[in-house]
Amino acid sequence: MEKTAENIKKQLEFWLLKYYCKEKNELSGKELFTIFDLISQKQKNEIINLLKLRENELPVLYLKISEGKSIINTTERFIKLTDQGTEEIEYKNFKEHKGFDRFIIKKRLISRNITVKTNGYLSPFALKLKNDEIIEWEIPTGTAGFGFWSVTKKCELIGRKYDVIK
C-alpha cells in the first residue's frame, strides 16, 4: 500500500493521541512522549541537525529519555540520539517489541506479571528485528514509556504494509 510521508505522520500522531485519549491541541509539547511539531523551535532545530533525515522523511514523535538522550519516530525509522551519536532501526526491519522485561523500583524487582506504571525511572526496552536480533534501549517507565510501548508495536505495520511515496 502506498502512502505519503504526510499520511504516515498523521497515522503515528493518531496512534499517540489515541493512547493519551486527547486531541493534538491538548498536548503542550512538554510531555516526555509527544508530537515532534509541538516541542520548542530551538529543540526541533537542534534535533533536525543531528537526524540526517532522508528526502521526504519527517520527524513525527519525540520521546525524551534524559538530558541529551531521546528517541525520534520519523515516518521511516526510530532514531535514538545520545551524546555519543545516533542509532536507528528501520521500520522495514522491525518485527515487534518485547517491551519492558523488568525494572527496579527502590531496590524491589518488578516483573512483567505485575502491572506498574511508575513515572521517573528508566528501564531497558527490547525491540526485536526481523532477523531476530534484540536491541535494548533504555526508556522512561510510566506514562511516557507505556505510550512509546503502545505506539511502537504498531510501527511494524508501517514497515510491512506501507511503501513511502517519494
Backbone bond lengths (Angstrom), bond angles and torsions (degrees), N, CA, C in turn:
res aa  C-N    CA-C-N  psi(-1)  N-CA   C-N-CA  omega(-1)  CA-C   N-CA-C  phi
1 M - - - 1.438 - - 1.526 108.52 -
2 E 1.296 117.60 129.03 1.461 121.12 -179.74 1.519 110.81 -89.62
3 K 1.310 114.74 137.15 1.463 121.93 177.07 1.519 108.22 -140.58
4 T 1.312 115.60 150.38 1.458 119.84 173.65 1.528 108.40 -82.92
5 A 1.313 116.27 162.84 1.462 120.61 175.62 1.528 109.73 -58.63
6 E 1.303 117.00 -36.86 1.476 121.04 179.26 1.531 110.97 -64.62
7 N 1.345 117.69 -38.63 1.473 121.23 176.48 1.530 110.94 -62.79
8 I 1.322 116.20 -43.47 1.467 120.60 -179.81 1.528 109.76 -66.96
9 K 1.307 117.04 -39.46 1.470 121.14 177.28 1.527 109.47 -58.22
10 K 1.303 117.52 -47.74 1.468 121.40 -180.00 1.525 110.98 -61.89
11 Q 1.325 117.64 -37.86 1.462 121.51 179.20 1.528 110.77 -64.97
12 L 1.341 117.37 -47.52 1.466 120.96 178.73 1.526 111.19 -61.17
13 E 1.327 116.88 -43.51 1.471 120.21 177.66 1.522 110.37 -61.97
14 F 1.323 117.40 -41.29 1.461 121.61 178.62 1.515 110.76 -58.62
15 W 1.359 117.11 -46.11 1.459 120.46 -179.78 1.522 111.57 -61.31
16 L 1.337 117.67 -40.58 1.467 120.56 178.31 1.525 110.86 -66.17
17 L 1.309 116.79 -46.65 1.459 120.38 -179.06 1.529 111.35 -64.03
18 K 1.312 116.60 -35.46 1.466 121.07 176.84 1.524 109.79 -63.74
19 Y 1.340 117.19 -41.84 1.465 120.62 178.08 1.526 110.47 -60.02
20 Y 1.332 116.38 -46.47 1.462 120.94 -178.36 1.536 112.65 -77.26
21 C 1.346 117.61 -13.38 1.473 122.13 -173.75 1.529 110.28 55.77
22 K 1.339 115.11 47.39 1.462 121.31 -177.88 1.513 110.70 -137.73
23 E 1.310 115.20 164.72 1.456 122.99 170.82 1.523 107.46 -92.48
24 K 1.317 116.74 158.27 1.462 121.16 -177.98 1.525 111.70 -56.91
25 N 1.331 117.47 -38.87 1.470 119.73 -177.84 1.534 112.73 -71.55
26 E 1.327 117.90 -6.45 1.466 121.19 177.08 1.531 112.02 -89.97
27 L 1.334 117.45 -8.95 1.461 121.21 176.26 1.523 109.35 -93.40
28 S 1.327 116.22 148.08 1.462 120.52 -177.71 1.525 113.19 -101.29
29 G 1.330 117.53 -17.40 1.456 121.06 -172.69 1.516 111.61 89.99
30 K 1.329 116.88 -4.56 1.466 121.35 178.64 1.527 111.92 -98.08
31 E 1.328 117.17 -1.26 1.455 120.93 175.91 1.529 108.09 -66.77
32 L 1.334 116.85 152.03 1.465 119.53 178.32 1.528 111.21 -64.21
33 F 1.324 117.13 -33.97 1.465 121.81 175.26 1.514 106.31 -121.24
34 T 1.333 115.89 114.01 1.459 119.63 -171.21 1.527 111.02 -148.69
35 I 1.293 114.62 179.73 1.458 121.97 177.13 1.530 108.62 -81.12
36 F 1.311 116.21 129.13 1.463 122.01 -175.44 1.530 112.18 -55.19
37 D 1.327 117.70 -41.95 1.466 120.96 -178.94 1.522 113.11 -59.59
38 L 1.330 118.02 -19.75 1.460 121.58 -176.16 1.522 114.13 -90.77
39 I 1.333 118.12 -13.47 1.467 118.82 179.56 1.537 108.57 -73.02
40 S 1.311 116.87 166.83 1.460 120.69 -175.97 1.532 111.50 -61.33
41 Q 1.308 115.51 151.18 1.470 120.35 179.91 1.529 110.79 -60.24
42 K 1.318 117.10 -37.22 1.464 121.12 178.58 1.532 110.49 -61.46
43 Q 1.336 116.52 -47.05 1.470 120.70 177.92 1.520 110.92 -61.51
44 K 1.328 116.79 -45.55 1.467 120.65 179.89 1.517 110.82 -57.03
45 N 1.326 116.65 -47.92 1.469 120.63 -178.94 1.525 111.44 -60.76
46 E 1.346 116.85 -44.64 1.465 120.64 179.94 1.519 111.09 -62.08
47 I 1.319 116.03 -43.91 1.470 120.67 -177.91 1.520 110.87 -68.60
48 I 1.303 117.91 -46.20 1.465 121.16 -178.74 1.522 111.18 -58.53
49 N 1.332 116.85 -36.75 1.464 120.19 177.33 1.521 112.53 -63.39
50 L 1.332 117.46 -27.10 1.469 121.93 -179.22 1.527 113.33 -90.74
51 L 1.312 118.09 -22.99 1.465 121.57 -170.71 1.524 115.73 -73.30
52 K 1.292 118.22 -31.10 1.467 121.00 -175.13 1.528 110.27 54.69
53 L 1.317 114.57 58.08 1.459 120.90 -178.62 1.516 111.32 -65.99
54 R 1.307 115.36 148.43 1.459 122.10 177.16 1.522 109.09 -84.22
55 E 1.302 114.84 169.80 1.457 119.89 177.00 1.529 109.03 -58.57
56 N 1.299 117.18 129.06 1.469 126.03 179.43 1.520 114.84 70.06
57 E 1.325 120.05 1.42 1.466 121.92 177.19 1.529 108.93 -80.29
58 L 1.317 116.35 135.74 1.457 121.36 -177.64 1.523 111.13 -120.18
59 P 1.345 117.88 137.30 1.467 119.74 170.62 1.526 107.91 -75.00
60 V 1.334 117.22 136.78 1.469 119.39 -173.79 1.524 112.51 -122.96
61 L 1.333 117.58 -52.81 1.464 121.32 -176.25 1.521 109.82 -120.36
62 Y 1.321 115.58 150.57 1.462 122.35 -176.97 1.524 108.75 -129.71
63 L 1.344 116.27 123.30 1.467 122.26 174.54 1.516 108.04 -115.02
64 K 1.318 116.48 114.23 1.466 120.45 176.77 1.523 108.07 -84.65
65 I 1.323 115.15 122.28 1.458 120.89 178.52 1.529 108.93 -91.66
66 S 1.320 115.60 -50.45 1.466 122.85 178.31 1.522 106.08 -165.22
67 E 1.318 117.05 -179.08 1.463 119.08 176.36 1.522 108.19 -61.51
68 G 1.309 116.85 124.82 1.456 121.25 178.60 1.516 114.99 84.31
69 K 1.331 118.41 0.12 1.464 121.36 178.79 1.524 109.50 -132.36
70 S 1.325 115.37 132.04 1.462 120.08 177.89 1.521 109.98 -159.10
71 I 1.321 114.94 165.69 1.455 121.64 173.56 1.517 107.53 -124.97
72 I 1.312 115.04 130.91 1.456 121.52 177.56 1.520 107.81 -110.97
73 N 1.329 116.08 126.90 1.461 120.27 169.16 1.515 105.68 -90.87
74 T 1.325 116.39 118.42 1.459 120.01 174.06 1.527 107.25 -98.97
75 T 1.290 116.63 -173.15 1.455 120.54 177.36 1.530 111.96 -74.98
76 E 1.364 117.86 -8.49 1.467 121.04 -177.43 1.520 115.34 -126.65
77 R 1.349 118.07 -17.99 1.460 118.74 -171.52 1.522 111.96 -164.82
78 F 1.338 114.24 164.95 1.463 122.54 168.28 1.520 105.67 -90.25
79 I 1.322 117.73 134.36 1.464 120.62 174.99 1.522 107.81 -127.73
80 K 1.328 115.53 119.73 1.458 121.25 177.16 1.520 108.03 -95.71
81 L 1.318 116.10 124.29 1.467 122.48 178.49 1.520 109.28 -106.23
82 T 1.327 116.17 129.98 1.461 121.37 174.54 1.525 107.89 -138.04
83 D 1.313 115.87 173.65 1.463 120.30 176.28 1.526 111.09 -63.67
84 Q 1.336 116.67 -22.92 1.462 121.23 -179.39 1.530 112.98 -87.07
85 G 1.327 117.90 -7.91 1.459 120.31 179.66 1.519 112.07 135.16
86 T 1.320 115.59 -151.52 1.459 120.36 -177.48 1.529 110.97 -125.10
87 E 1.319 114.47 152.50 1.463 123.04 169.91 1.515 105.10 -130.20
88 E 1.321 116.53 150.28 1.455 117.86 -179.63 1.514 111.45 -142.75
89 I 1.305 114.49 153.76 1.460 122.52 173.47 1.523 106.75 -132.09
90 E 1.315 115.16 120.31 1.462 121.05 177.02 1.528 108.79 -73.42
91 Y 1.310 117.36 137.98 1.460 119.54 176.56 1.528 111.00 -58.97
92 K 1.326 117.42 -33.43 1.467 119.81 -179.01 1.529 112.02 -67.89
93 N 1.339 118.12 -17.83 1.466 122.50 177.12 1.527 112.71 -101.54
94 F 1.323 116.97 -4.06 1.459 123.16 -175.07 1.527 110.05 -89.03
95 K 1.327 116.13 128.65 1.464 120.48 179.98 1.522 111.72 -98.77
96 E 1.328 115.97 -51.90 1.461 121.18 -177.23 1.521 108.26 -170.46
97 H 1.306 115.29 172.62 1.457 117.47 171.19 1.511 108.26 -111.15
98 K 1.287 114.73 153.90 1.459 121.16 175.58 1.519 109.73 -101.49
99 G 1.333 116.49 -3.07 1.460 120.95 176.28 1.508 112.94 68.07
100 F 1.322 113.71 -157.81 1.458 120.82 176.95 1.520 107.98 -81.04
101 D 1.319 117.00 125.70 1.458 119.73 174.65 1.520 108.75 -79.22
102 R 1.301 114.40 -46.74 1.460 120.41 179.32 1.515 107.38 -164.06
103 F 1.294 115.69 158.66 1.452 119.02 170.75 1.517 109.01 -148.80
104 I 1.317 114.50 159.09 1.462 120.19 -174.39 1.519 109.52 -106.18
105 I 1.304 115.43 130.11 1.458 121.85 176.56 1.524 106.92 -123.58
106 K 1.324 115.19 116.11 1.460 121.19 179.62 1.529 112.05 46.98
107 K 1.338 114.55 49.50 1.461 123.51 176.36 1.528 113.03 64.19
108 R 1.311 117.43 19.88 1.464 120.68 175.47 1.520 107.81 -115.37
109 L 1.298 118.14 125.18 1.457 122.16 -178.15 1.525 109.51 -75.81
110 I 1.318 115.11 131.10 1.453 121.53 176.53 1.527 106.70 -113.91
111 S 1.314 118.13 124.68 1.459 120.65 178.86 1.515 109.69 -97.33
112 R 1.342 116.48 171.46 1.459 120.13 -178.23 1.520 111.80 -70.39
113 N 1.323 118.11 -7.41 1.459 120.70 178.05 1.526 112.56 -78.01
114 I 1.308 116.80 -11.71 1.460 121.39 -179.50 1.524 107.89 -114.54
115 T 1.315 116.82 130.40 1.461 120.32 179.79 1.517 109.22 -84.20
116 V 1.320 115.83 113.98 1.451 121.62 178.28 1.520 107.49 -137.55
117 K 1.300 116.96 123.43 1.451 120.66 176.45 1.522 107.06 -118.19
118 T 1.309 115.49 83.62 1.451 121.02 -174.90 1.516 110.17 -104.55
119 N 1.318 115.85 124.40 1.461 121.00 178.42 1.524 110.40 -80.11
120 G 1.316 116.02 154.31 1.451 120.79 172.38 1.514 116.16 96.62
121 Y 1.315 118.36 3.19 1.451 121.78 179.63 1.524 109.95 -120.56
122 L 1.326 116.42 160.54 1.462 122.64 174.33 1.518 107.88 -117.80
123 S 1.326 115.59 146.29 1.455 120.16 179.77 1.520 109.98 -150.62
124 P 1.343 117.61 150.66 1.461 119.85 176.24 1.531 110.74 -62.97
125 F 1.310 114.96 137.48 1.460 123.52 -179.77 1.519 106.52 -124.41
126 A 1.322 117.33 120.63 1.460 121.96 -172.71 1.526 111.74 -92.33
127 L 1.328 115.47 126.65 1.464 123.64 175.82 1.527 107.50 -113.89
128 K 1.324 116.44 127.59 1.465 120.92 -176.87 1.516 109.78 -105.10
129 L 1.338 115.38 131.46 1.453 121.47 178.03 1.523 110.35 -91.10
130 K 1.314 116.25 166.61 1.470 121.26 179.89 1.523 112.26 -62.72
131 N 1.329 117.76 -25.50 1.466 120.63 177.44 1.535 111.70 -85.24
132 D 1.348 116.76 11.09 1.468 126.16 179.05 1.526 114.27 73.92
133 E 1.323 118.04 4.02 1.467 120.50 173.51 1.531 108.49 -67.51
134 I 1.323 115.87 140.18 1.462 121.90 177.43 1.526 107.50 -109.30
135 I 1.318 115.29 127.97 1.462 121.38 176.34 1.525 107.07 -115.21
136 E 1.320 116.23 128.89 1.462 120.17 178.83 1.521 109.64 -107.75
137 W 1.318 114.93 126.27 1.450 122.18 173.96 1.518 107.07 -119.50
138 E 1.308 116.32 134.60 1.457 120.78 177.25 1.526 108.79 -76.93
139 I 1.329 115.37 126.39 1.467 120.28 178.61 1.524 109.29 -134.16
140 P 1.337 117.19 165.53 1.463 119.51 177.38 1.525 111.96 -66.28
141 T 1.312 116.44 144.69 1.453 120.52 169.38 1.536 106.13 -84.52
142 G 1.261 118.31 -174.79 1.461 121.44 178.44 1.514 112.27 80.14
143 T 1.303 115.76 -159.39 1.460 122.61 -173.72 1.527 112.98 -54.23
144 A 1.327 117.38 -47.48 1.468 120.62 -177.95 1.525 111.33 -64.02
145 G 1.319 116.90 -46.77 1.460 121.09 -179.08 1.517 112.49 -65.18
146 F 1.312 116.81 -40.77 1.453 119.15 179.59 1.530 111.24 -73.80
147 G 1.324 117.18 -27.48 1.466 120.26 171.69 1.520 110.51 -66.21
148 F 1.332 116.13 -44.73 1.463 120.88 176.71 1.530 109.41 -60.46
149 W 1.309 117.37 -42.63 1.466 123.53 177.27 1.526 109.52 -56.54
150 S 1.322 116.43 -48.88 1.465 121.79 -176.62 1.527 112.26 -63.20
151 V 1.324 117.25 -44.60 1.461 121.36 -178.81 1.527 110.70 -75.03
152 T 1.330 116.78 -41.11 1.456 122.02 -176.76 1.518 112.81 -56.14
153 K 1.317 116.23 -41.34 1.463 118.17 -176.61 1.526 111.64 -61.51
154 K 1.315 117.27 -22.46 1.463 121.01 -178.92 1.529 112.57 -89.20
155 C 1.324 118.03 -12.44 1.466 120.38 -179.45 1.522 112.13 -66.55
156 E 1.305 116.99 -22.03 1.458 121.15 175.31 1.531 110.05 -59.26
157 L 1.321 116.85 -35.61 1.470 121.11 178.30 1.519 111.81 -61.09
158 I 1.318 115.75 -39.65 1.474 119.71 -179.80 1.516 109.72 -61.61
159 G 1.336 116.81 -47.68 1.463 121.09 -179.50 1.512 113.79 -66.61
160 R 1.315 116.32 -33.42 1.469 121.12 -175.28 1.521 112.58 -87.61
161 K 1.323 117.39 -38.03 1.462 119.91 -169.54 1.534 115.08 -104.73
162 Y 1.329 117.04 -25.13 1.459 119.37 -170.63 1.524 112.45 -106.97
163 D 1.301 115.66 135.28 1.457 122.83 167.07 1.512 105.93 -105.56
164 V 1.322 116.11 123.21 1.463 119.88 -178.38 1.514 108.69 -78.06
165 I 1.315 115.77 126.04 1.468 121.48 177.51 1.512 107.68 -79.29
166 K 1.298 116.74 122.59 1.476 121.73 -178.55 1.508 111.32 -86.47
